[in-house]
Amino acid sequence: MIAWGLVFLLAPETQANLIHKIAAALKPGGKFLFTAPYQKCEWSDILTGRKSISLGADAYRRIVGAAGLILDDEAEDEGQNYYYFARKPDDSEG
């Protein structure tokens, strides 16, 4: 599942609920990639004009873990997009 440039358009509580719902929907071994700025910040989205809220990497790590997902990797590209690569543990991982 991919959520590119979308999660941060939601209210903080809704972001956490979304990650939990995605975790519940994934099959064991299923992957979830989402983007959100590394730093905690707020801004007006250029495309939608909506308020955007990044909870920051530490908060996203906590939410992903609390949802039962494993955060395999994080990365930033040359355009300063920050990626979170999560997956649901498969049956051999518990």
Secondary structure, DSSP 8 states (H G I E B T S, - for coil): -EESS-GGGS-HHHHHHHHHHHHHHS-TT-EEEEE--SS-EEEE-TTT--EEEE--HHHHHHHHHHTT-EEEEEEE-TT--EEEEEE---GGG-
